[in-house]
């Protein structure tokens, strides 16, 4: 049960020590995020990996001055598509056909169903749907980081519009939705590090329906 042990070890680090995470660990975390399931396999998001210290300082200023933003090794910004377009949908379906080496009639019918649905919806509705897909990958990145022995801090406390401007996300058809500093805990300066992890009991969390 190594994964469960790692998840019990992890917590939302409130202070990091600036130590760099190796590129192979970062790549494993990003690969895990890439392997996350998403609706229709569209992966409607991108992940910005920020290591530039000046940019991290700017993000900290619009992120409630949280020190982990600047003291982390790598800052992951999960940015969802601002809407679904025919071009974006077709690109992913074409990629699938190319990777699998054949065209399936049922798959092409499914493509047309999405083309006749998503692009006609309100952009905000589409963004909210895409953001939920980004969160699936975000959660998988957290678990992968724990597996690699890397600390992480899930952060929603920032100004999304300001972050979009800092990273020029709107010009790319993206909107930030959540960020994830990766690094190593500064145990001497982290008030949370030694506190007991508290979760609901299994009875309060899980309902069995036989």
Secondary structure as UniProt FT lines:
FT   HELIX           2..9
FT   HELIX           23..34
FT   HELIX           39..41
FT   STRAND          45..50
FT   HELIX           53..61
FT   TURN            62..65
FT   HELIX           68..71
FT   STRAND          74..81
FT   HELIX           86..100
FT   HELIX           105..115
FT   TURN            116..117
FT   HELIX           118..120
FT   HELIX           123..147
FT   TURN            148..149
FT   STRAND          151..155
FT   HELIX           160..166
FT   TURN            167..168
FT   HELIX           170..172
FT   STRAND          174..183
FT   HELIX           187..189
FT   TURN            191..194
FT   HELIX           202..205
//
